[in-house]
């Protein structure tokens, strides 16, 4: 298990912690009290003089519900208009990918199409052709009638061991960017060039090649982490840790590295093979991270909402929606009104609605078994990081 285990969604957990949401269940008073908690303005939340007005405002906001029904009715409409103010063509493209029948979906093409949204230089057809060539090279090394297990071993050897097929440049974990903060390092084309990957690019390449070789391999998730699940000829399911040579990994070990509640396993948010459409949603997390880095919170929120229609229990999409909504609240209120009482009365229902949305998102994730937890990562690289559980 690599340090990338902390990379995929950790930044959103940290944002939620800064907002005061994560020590326990999220409450409106906590949210309003910590309204200054985003992106460099936490000092206002820690100041007693700043906390009191926001806490008082939270109480007033709740009291105003019964007397501002008309304004509250308009607020969701305004919110929807703000989120959709810039039509996102990428949503239409991803929607087309998700409308293809499950059996006909080409995950490698979907990944490259999404990657091209962030880097127009991505050549989808050329990269697909390269994947086909790589699969042919592995197939030639196999005897006729090779078993699924032998095929799996050949795939692992050709990817992770130096040999003539990979020009003695095996694919390795990227120790220079262990948390995958550089969006480019999550792009498949970049991984094929550099041979350095993370827990996004590494399991996906393994799946793309494995499916070309006839292996039953699927994407799976653990907290802040993606890996591969392989089903053998007898129907037994195995975890493969592609950031560590695609070695077999027990569920118990994964739960030890990053604890997961029984509720989370029962709800299916972790440790199960994803259908292809859910895998596309998981791949689109990189696009949401791209929107976040580009400071496009409305586009970020709209994409998260869109993806949750196709994968309602995707924890990463939920945390992205939380982070984007939190940033929208920061830009609309925190930056404009350093003092809570300065917020115009006609804008306060909007603030109440955003607070309630944050509470609802958090409760939704909590109900699925997700838990915020700070632990030390035992990765073998001496990394310490905040994890979501």
C-alpha positions in Angstrom: 0.0 0.0 0.0 1.4 3.4 -1.0 1.2 6.8 0.4 -1.3 7.6 -2.3 -3.9 6.0 -0.1 -4.3 9.5 1.4 -4.6 11.3 -1.9 -7.9 11.0 -3.7 -10.3 12.8 -1.5 -8.3 13.9 1.6 -8.3 17.6 0.7 -12.1 17.7 1.0 -11.9 16.1 4.5 -9.4 18.7 5.5 -11.7 21.5 4.3 -14.5 20.0 6.2 -12.3 19.8 9.3 -11.5 23.5 8.9 -15.2 24.3 8.6 -15.8 22.6 12.0 -17.9 19.9 10.4 -15.8 16.8 11.2 -15.4 16.3 14.9 -19.0 15.1 15.1 -22.2 15.4 13.3 -22.5 18.7 11.4 -24.8 21.3 12.8 -26.0 24.6 11.5 -24.7 26.5 14.5 -21.3 24.9 14.0 -21.3 25.8 10.3 -22.4 29.4 10.8 -19.9 29.8 13.7 -17.1 28.6 11.4 -18.3 30.5 8.3 -14.8 32.0 8.0 -13.2 28.6 8.0 -12.3 28.3 4.3 -9.1 29.0 2.5 -7.0 31.2 4.6 -9.7 32.9 6.7 -9.9 30.5 9.6 -8.6 33.2 12.0 -12.1 34.7 12.0 -13.6 31.4 13.2 -11.1 31.1 16.0 -11.7 34.6 17.3 -14.4 34.7 20.1 -15.5 38.1 18.9 -16.1 36.6 15.4 -17.7 33.4 16.6 -20.5 35.0 18.7 -22.2 37.0 15.9 -22.1 34.0 13.6 -23.5 31.7 16.2 -26.2 34.2 17.1 -27.0 34.6 13.4 -27.4 30.8 13.1 -30.1 31.0 15.8 -31.8 33.9 14.1 -31.7 32.2 10.8 -33.6 29.2 12.2 -36.2 31.5 13.7 -36.7 33.3 10.4 -37.8 30.1 8.6 -41.4 30.5 9.4 -41.6 34.2 8.4 -39.5 34.0 5.2 -41.3 31.2 3.3 -41.5 33.3 0.1 -37.7 34.2 0.2 -36.8 30.6 1.0 -38.9 29.4 -2.0 -36.9 31.7 -4.2 -33.5 30.9 -2.8 -33.3 27.3 -4.2 -34.2 28.7 -7.6 -31.5 31.3 -7.3 -29.0 28.6 -6.2 -29.8 26.4 -9.1 -29.4 29.3 -11.5 -26.0 30.2 -10.0 -24.8 26.6 -10.3 -25.9 26.3 -13.9 -24.9 29.8 -14.9 -22.1 28.4 -17.1 -23.3 25.4 -19.1 -20.7 22.7 -18.8 -20.2 20.9 -22.1 -18.2 18.2 -20.3 -21.4 17.1 -18.5 -23.0 16.4 -21.9 -20.0 14.4 -23.0 -19.9 12.3 -19.8 -23.6 11.8 -20.0 -23.1 10.2 -23.4 -20.5 7.9 -22.0 -22.9 6.9 -19.2 -25.8 6.3 -21.6 -23.9 3.5 -23.3 -25.2 0.0 -22.2 -23.0 -1.4 -19.4 -21.6 -4.3 -21.5 -20.6 -2.0 -24.3 -18.7 0.6 -22.3 -15.0 0.9 -23.0 -13.5 2.2 -19.8 -10.2 3.1 -21.3 -11.8 5.3 -23.9 -14.0 6.9 -21.2 -10.9 7.7 -19.1 -9.1 9.3 -22.1 -12.1 11.4 -23.1 -12.3 12.7 -19.5 -8.6 13.3 -19.4 -8.8 15.4 -22.6 -11.2 17.7 -20.8 -8.3 18.8 -18.7 -5.5 18.4 -21.3 -6.6 19.0 -24.9 -3.3 17.5 -26.1 -4.5 14.0 -25.1 -4.7 11.9 -28.2 -7.5 9.4 -27.5 -7.1 7.2 -30.6 -3.3 7.0 -30.4 -3.4 6.1 -26.7 -6.1 3.4 -27.3 -3.9 2.0 -30.1 -1.0 1.9 -27.7 -3.0 0.0 -25.1 -4.0 -2.5 -27.8 -0.4 -2.9 -28.8 0.6 -3.5 -25.1 -2.1 -6.1 -24.7 -0.9 -7.9 -27.9 2.6 -8.0 -26.6 1.5 -9.7 -23.4 -0.8 -12.1 -25.3 2.1 -13.2 -27.4 4.1 -14.1 -24.3 1.4 -16.5 -23.2 1.0 -20.1 -24.2 -2.1 -21.1 -26.1 -5.0 -21.8 -23.7 -3.3 -20.0 -20.8 -5.3 -20.0 -17.6 -6.7 -16.8 -16.1 -4.2 -17.0 -13.3 -1.3 -17.4 -15.7 -2.6 -14.4 -17.7 -2.8 -12.4 -14.5 0.8 -13.2 -13.6 2.0 -12.3 -17.1 0.2 -8.9 -16.8 1.8 -8.2 -13.5 5.2 -9.2 -14.8 5.0 -7.1 -17.9 3.9 -4.0 -16.1 6.0 -4.1 -12.9 9.1 -6.1 -13.7 11.9 -4.7 -16.0 11.9 -6.7 -19.2 12.2 -6.4 -22.9 8.5 -5.7 -23.4 8.6 -2.6 -21.2 12.1 -1.5 -22.4 13.3 -2.4 -18.9 11.4 0.6 -17.6 8.7 -0.9 -15.3 5.7 1.2 -14.2 6.3 2.4 -10.6 4.7 4.4 -7.9 5.4 8.1 -8.1 7.3 9.0 -4.9 7.7 12.6 -6.0 3.9 13.2 -5.9 2.7 10.6 -3.3 -0.6 12.3 -2.8 -1.5 12.9 -6.4 -1.7 16.6 -6.0 -0.6 17.3 -9.5 -3.6 16.7 -11.7 -1.4 15.8 -14.7 0.0 12.8 -12.8 -3.5 11.3 -12.8 -3.8 11.4 -16.6 -3.3 8.0 -18.3 -1.2 9.4 -21.2 1.2 11.0 -18.7 1.5 7.7 -16.8 2.3 5.8 -20.0 5.1 8.3 -20.7 6.6 8.8 -17.3 5.9 5.2 -16.0 5.2 6.9 -12.6 1.7 6.6 -11.3 -0.6 6.8 -8.3 -3.7 5.1 -7.1 -5.8 6.6 -9.9 -3.6 5.9 -12.9 -2.1 2.6 -11.7 -5.2 0.5 -11.1 -6.9 1.9 -14.3 -4.0 0.9 -16.6 -4.1 -2.6 -15.0 -7.8 -2.8 -15.6 -7.6 -1.5 -19.2 -5.0 -4.1 -20.1 -6.6 -6.9 -18.1 -9.9 -6.5 -19.8 -8.2 -6.6 -23.2 -6.7 -9.9 -22.1 -10.1 -11.3 -21.0 -9.6 -11.0 -17.3 -12.6 -10.2 -15.0 -11.1 -7.1 -13.3 -12.9 -4.1 -11.8 -12.2 -0.9 -10.1 -12.8 -0.8 -6.3 -12.5 1.8 -3.6 -11.2 2.0 0.0 -11.1 5.3 1.9 -9.1 7.8 -0.3 -7.9 5.0 -2.5 -8.7 3.0 -5.6 -7.5 -0.5 -6.3 -8.3 -3.6 -8.5 -10.5 -6.5 -7.8 -10.1 -9.7 -9.8 -12.5 -12.6 -10.1 -10.9 -15.9 -10.9 -12.4 -18.8 -12.9 -14.1 -20.2 -9.8 -15.8 -16.9 -9.1 -13.7 -16.0 -6.1 -12.8 -12.3 -5.7 -9.3 -11.0 -4.9 -8.0 -7.5 -4.1 -4.9 -6.4 -6.1 -2.9 -3.5 -4.8 -1.5 -2.0 -8.0 0.6 0.6 -6.2 2.6 -2.3 -4.9 3.1 -4.7 -7.8 -0.6 -5.8 -7.9 0.0 -8.1 -5.0 -2.9 -9.9 -3.3 -4.4 -7.9 -0.5 -6.8 -9.2 2.2 -9.9 -7.2 3.2 -8.7 -7.3 6.8 -5.4 -5.7 5.8 -7.1 -2.9 3.9 -9.4 -2.3 6.9 -6.4 -2.2 9.2 -4.6 0.4 7.0 -7.7 2.5 6.7 -10.5 1.5 9.0 -14.0 1.2 7.5 -17.2 0.8 9.4 -19.4 -2.3 8.9 -22.1 0.1 7.7 -19.8 1.3 5.0 -19.2 -2.2 3.8 -22.9 -3.0 4.0 -23.9 0.1 2.0 -21.3 -0.9 -0.6 -19.2 2.3 -0.7 -16.0 0.3 -0.2 -14.4 -3.1 -1.1 -16.7 -4.1 -3.9 -16.2 -4.3 -7.7 -17.7 -1.2 -9.3 -19.9 -1.5 -12.4 -18.5 0.3 -15.3 -20.8 3.3 -15.0 -19.7 3.8 -11.4 -16.1 3.5 -12.5 -16.7 6.4 -14.9 -18.0 8.4 -12.0 -14.9 7.5 -10.0 -12.6 8.5 -12.9 -14.4 11.9 -13.1 -13.2 12.8 -9.6 -10.0 14.0 -11.3 -12.1 16.4 -13.4 -13.8 17.7 -10.2 -10.3 18.2 -8.6 -9.4 20.2 -11.8 -12.4 22.5 -11.4 -11.4 23.0 -7.8 -7.9 24.0 -8.7 -9.3 26.3 -11.4 -11.4 28.0 -8.7 -14.7 27.2 -10.4 -16.9 26.2 -7.4 -20.2 26.4 -9.3 -19.0 24.2 -12.0 -17.4 21.9 -9.4 -20.7 21.6 -7.5 -22.8 21.1 -10.7 -20.5 18.3 -11.8 -20.7 16.6 -8.4 -24.5 16.8 -8.4 -24.6 15.4 -11.9 -22.3 12.5 -11.1 -24.3 11.6 -8.0 -27.3 11.0 -10.2 -25.5 8.0 -11.7 -23.7 6.9 -8.5 -25.7 8.2 -5.5 -23.4 6.6 -2.9 -20.1 7.8 -4.3 -18.4 9.2 -1.2 -15.8 11.1 -3.2 -18.5 12.9 -5.2 -20.3 13.7 -2.0 -17.2 15.2 -0.5 -16.6 17.1 -3.7 -20.1 18.5 -3.4 -19.5 19.4 0.2 -16.2 21.2 -0.7 -17.7 23.1 -3.6 -20.8 24.2 -1.7 -18.5 25.3 1.1 -16.5 27.4 -1.3 -19.6 28.9 -2.8 -20.7 29.9 0.7 -17.3 31.4 1.3 -17.3 33.5 -1.9 -20.9 34.7 -1.5 -20.8 35.5 2.2 -17.5 35.1 4.0 -15.5 37.3 1.6 -18.2 39.9 1.2 -19.3 40.3 4.8 -16.5 40.1 7.4 -19.2 40.8 10.1 -22.1 38.4 10.1 -24.7 41.1 11.0 -23.7 43.0 7.8 -25.4 40.3 5.7 -28.5 41.9 4.1 -31.8 40.4 5.3 -32.9 39.3 1.8 -29.6 37.3 1.4 -29.9 35.4 4.7 -32.2 32.7 3.5 -29.6 31.9 0.9 -27.0 31.4 3.7 -29.4 29.3 5.6 -30.0 27.1 2.5 -26.3 26.6 1.9 -25.8 25.7 5.6 -28.6 23.2 5.4 -27.2 21.7 2.2 -23.8 21.2 3.9 -25.5 19.5 6.8 -27.5 17.3 4.5 -24.5 16.3 2.5 -22.5 15.4 5.6 -25.4 13.4 7.1 -25.8 11.6 3.8 -22.2 10.5 3.8 -22.3 9.7 7.5 -25.4 7.5 7.0 -23.6 5.5 4.3 -20.9 4.6 6.9 -18.3 7.1 6.1 -16.5 8.5 9.1 -13.9 11.3 9.5 -10.8 10.0 11.2 -7.3 11.2 11.6 -4.8 8.4 11.7 -1.1 7.8 10.9 -0.5 6.2 7.5 1.7 3.1 7.8 2.7 3.1 4.2 6.3 2.0 4.2 7.4 5.5 3.1 7.0 7.2 6.5 4.2 9.4 5.4 1.7 10.8 7.8 -1.6 12.0 6.5 -5.2 12.7 7.4 -7.5 10.0 6.2 -11.3 9.8 5.8 -12.7 6.6 7.2 
